[in-house]
Amino acid sequence: MLANERQVAALVGLFKEGSKLTYKKGEFIIRPGETPSHVYYIEEGLVKAFNISKYGEENLLIIRKSHEIFPLILTLTGEEKDIIYQALVPTSLWRVDQQKYLDYLRSHTTALPPLLDMVTEMYRIHSQRILNLEYRTVRERLISFLLTMSERFGNETEEGLSIDVPLRHQDIASSINASRETASRELGVLERKGLISNQRATIVLKDLEGLKSYL
């Protein structure tokens, strides 16, 4: 990581000069077809970024977590189009005007290290997703996806490594290039083998080595 605590605090301070907003689970932050004019800092919660495929299905792109900023690409390049942002859980955000944010970046070079850290992390996540799609079978892609998600959202429990994100089967399916039915079936196979548990949209990885043995 390039940024130090002082640099991160200064960037967060910019957002706290703006408006604080709270969203319930399922509420839209940036709606379909909306062109955002603000930048958001997640104080607490989870935000799902997705688009709608030509088949009318949600295509999960990334899940943003606490202390992250969005939309990064649109703000810097103007090239991110038709991306929808929705609260996955009760979420609190700070919002500033897009132009104010860009002016701050241009005049405060100390804001660049924290931003570069976030962009690097986003690049890493998308690179992992591309590598994941190189696996030939749905089961391999599913396991690779679950292991990647556990690195970002995993929490150790008595039962195993819990992925603390409410994932729908459609979210998983779109991330591994599979149908929802196939993804659900493969999750069931892993559960019957004792490798995972899957209850109430919470997945727990019970046997990491067993899962990794498939890859």
C-alpha positions as CSV (number, residue, x, y, z in Angstrom):
1,M,0.0,0.0,0.0
2,L,1.3,3.4,-0.9
3,A,-0.9,5.7,1.2
4,N,-0.3,6.5,4.9
5,E,-3.0,7.1,7.5
6,R,-2.6,10.9,7.2
7,Q,-3.2,10.9,3.4
8,V,-6.2,8.6,3.8
9,A,-7.7,10.8,6.5
10,A,-7.3,13.9,4.4
11,L,-9.1,12.3,1.5
12,V,-11.9,11.1,3.8
13,G,-12.1,14.6,5.2
14,L,-13.0,15.9,1.7
15,F,-16.0,13.6,1.6
16,K,-17.1,14.6,5.0
17,E,-17.4,18.2,3.8
18,G,-20.2,16.9,1.6
19,S,-23.6,15.2,2.4
20,K,-24.1,12.1,4.5
21,L,-26.6,9.6,3.1
22,T,-28.0,6.3,4.4
23,Y,-29.6,3.6,2.3
24,K,-31.6,0.5,3.2
25,K,-30.8,-2.9,1.8
26,G,-31.9,-3.0,-1.9
27,E,-32.1,0.8,-2.4
28,F,-30.5,2.3,-5.5
29,I,-27.7,4.7,-5.1
30,I,-27.1,5.3,-8.8
31,R,-30.2,4.2,-10.7
32,P,-30.5,2.6,-14.1
33,G,-30.0,5.2,-16.9
34,E,-28.8,7.9,-14.4
35,T,-25.6,9.9,-15.1
36,P,-24.0,10.5,-11.7
37,S,-22.7,13.9,-10.8
38,H,-21.3,12.9,-7.4
39,V,-18.6,10.7,-6.0
40,Y,-19.3,8.5,-3.0
41,Y,-17.2,7.2,0.0
42,I,-18.6,4.2,1.8
43,E,-18.4,4.8,5.5
44,E,-20.1,1.5,6.4
45,G,-21.9,-1.1,4.3
46,L,-21.7,-2.9,1.0
47,V,-22.6,-1.6,-2.5
48,K,-23.2,-3.8,-5.5
49,A,-22.2,-2.5,-9.0
50,F,-23.9,-4.3,-11.9
51,N,-25.4,-3.8,-15.3
52,I,-28.2,-5.5,-17.2
53,S,-27.3,-7.9,-19.9
54,K,-29.1,-8.0,-23.3
55,Y,-31.0,-11.0,-21.9
56,G,-32.4,-8.8,-19.1
57,E,-30.3,-10.4,-16.4
58,E,-28.2,-8.7,-13.7
59,N,-24.5,-9.0,-14.4
60,L,-22.5,-8.5,-11.2
61,L,-19.4,-6.4,-11.8
62,I,-17.9,-5.7,-8.3
63,I,-19.0,-5.3,-4.7
64,R,-17.6,-2.2,-3.0
65,K,-17.0,-2.3,0.8
66,S,-16.4,0.1,3.6
67,H,-13.8,2.8,3.1
68,E,-13.9,2.5,-0.7
69,I,-14.9,5.2,-3.3
70,F,-17.1,4.9,-6.3
71,P,-17.6,5.4,-9.2
72,L,-13.9,5.5,-9.9
73,I,-13.7,4.9,-13.6
74,L,-16.6,7.2,-14.6
75,T,-15.2,10.1,-12.4
76,L,-11.7,9.9,-13.9
77,T,-12.5,9.0,-17.5
78,G,-16.2,9.5,-18.1
79,E,-16.2,6.1,-19.9
80,E,-18.2,4.0,-17.4
81,K,-21.7,3.7,-18.8
82,D,-25.0,2.2,-17.6
83,I,-23.6,0.9,-14.3
84,I,-26.1,0.6,-11.5
85,Y,-25.1,0.9,-7.8
86,Q,-27.3,-0.7,-5.1
87,A,-26.9,-1.1,-1.4
88,L,-26.5,-4.8,-0.5
89,V,-27.0,-4.1,3.2
90,P,-27.9,-1.0,5.2
91,T,-25.2,1.4,4.1
92,S,-24.0,4.9,5.0
93,L,-22.2,7.1,2.5
94,W,-20.6,10.5,2.2
95,R,-21.2,12.3,-1.1
96,V,-19.3,15.2,-2.8
97,D,-19.8,16.9,-6.1
98,Q,-17.7,15.3,-8.9
99,Q,-16.1,18.5,-10.0
100,K,-15.1,19.4,-6.4
101,Y,-13.5,15.9,-6.1
102,L,-11.5,16.3,-9.3
103,D,-10.4,19.8,-8.3
104,Y,-9.2,18.4,-5.0
105,L,-7.2,15.7,-6.7
106,R,-5.5,18.2,-9.0
107,S,-4.5,20.6,-6.2
108,H,-3.6,18.0,-3.5
109,T,-1.1,15.4,-4.7
110,T,-1.2,13.7,-1.3
111,A,-4.7,12.4,-2.3
112,L,-3.2,10.4,-5.1
113,P,-1.6,7.5,-3.1
114,P,-4.9,6.4,-1.5
115,L,-6.6,6.7,-4.9
116,L,-3.9,4.7,-6.6
117,D,-4.2,2.0,-3.9
118,M,-8.0,1.7,-4.7
119,V,-7.4,1.6,-8.4
120,T,-4.7,-1.1,-8.0
121,E,-7.1,-3.2,-5.9
122,M,-9.8,-2.8,-8.5
123,Y,-7.4,-3.9,-11.2
124,R,-6.4,-6.9,-9.1
125,I,-10.0,-7.9,-8.6
126,H,-10.8,-7.7,-12.3
127,S,-7.6,-9.5,-13.2
128,Q,-8.6,-12.4,-10.9
129,R,-12.0,-12.5,-12.5
130,I,-10.5,-12.8,-16.0
131,L,-8.1,-15.6,-14.7
132,N,-11.1,-17.3,-13.1
133,L,-12.9,-17.5,-16.5
134,E,-9.9,-19.5,-17.9
135,Y,-11.0,-22.6,-16.0
136,R,-12.9,-24.9,-18.3
137,T,-15.6,-26.3,-15.9
138,V,-18.2,-24.4,-14.0
139,R,-17.2,-26.2,-10.8
140,E,-13.6,-24.9,-11.2
141,R,-14.8,-21.4,-11.9
142,L,-17.2,-21.5,-9.0
143,I,-14.5,-22.6,-6.5
144,S,-12.1,-20.0,-7.8
145,F,-14.8,-17.3,-7.4
146,L,-15.5,-18.4,-3.8
147,L,-11.9,-18.5,-2.9
148,T,-11.4,-15.0,-4.4
149,M,-14.4,-13.6,-2.5
150,S,-13.2,-15.1,0.7
151,E,-9.9,-13.2,0.4
152,R,-11.8,-9.9,0.2
153,F,-14.8,-10.6,2.5
154,G,-13.8,-13.7,4.5
155,N,-14.3,-13.9,8.2
156,E,-13.0,-16.8,10.3
157,T,-15.8,-18.6,12.2
158,E,-16.0,-21.9,14.1
159,E,-17.6,-23.5,11.1
160,G,-15.1,-22.2,8.6
161,L,-14.3,-19.1,6.5
162,S,-17.5,-17.1,6.1
163,I,-18.0,-14.9,3.1
164,D,-19.8,-12.0,4.7
165,V,-21.6,-10.8,1.6
166,P,-25.2,-11.7,0.7
167,L,-24.7,-13.4,-2.6
168,R,-27.6,-14.5,-4.8
169,H,-27.2,-17.4,-7.1
170,Q,-27.7,-15.1,-10.0
171,D,-24.8,-12.9,-8.8
172,I,-22.5,-15.9,-8.6
173,A,-23.7,-17.3,-12.0
174,S,-23.0,-14.0,-13.8
175,S,-19.5,-13.9,-12.3
176,I,-18.5,-17.3,-13.5
177,N,-20.3,-17.3,-16.9
178,A,-22.9,-19.9,-16.0
179,S,-26.6,-20.2,-15.8
180,R,-28.3,-19.6,-12.5
181,E,-29.5,-23.2,-12.5
182,T,-26.0,-24.6,-13.2
183,A,-24.5,-22.4,-10.5
184,S,-27.1,-23.6,-8.0
185,R,-26.5,-27.2,-8.9
186,E,-22.8,-26.9,-8.4
187,L,-23.2,-25.1,-5.1
188,G,-25.3,-28.1,-4.0
189,V,-22.6,-30.5,-5.0
190,L,-20.0,-28.7,-3.0
191,E,-22.3,-28.6,0.0
192,R,-23.1,-32.3,-0.2
193,K,-19.4,-33.0,-0.3
194,G,-19.0,-31.0,2.9
195,L,-16.8,-28.4,1.3
196,I,-19.1,-25.5,1.9
197,S,-22.3,-24.6,3.7
198,N,-24.9,-22.3,2.0
199,Q,-27.7,-20.9,4.1
200,R,-29.6,-17.6,3.9
201,A,-27.3,-16.2,1.2
202,T,-24.2,-16.7,3.4
203,I,-21.6,-19.1,2.1
204,V,-19.1,-20.7,4.5
205,L,-16.0,-22.4,3.1
206,K,-15.5,-25.4,5.4
207,D,-12.6,-27.1,3.7
208,L,-10.2,-24.7,2.0
209,E,-7.7,-27.4,1.0
210,G,-10.4,-29.6,-0.3
211,L,-11.7,-26.8,-2.5
212,K,-8.2,-25.9,-3.7
213,S,-7.6,-29.5,-4.7
214,Y,-10.0,-29.0,-7.6
215,L,-7.9,-26.2,-9.2
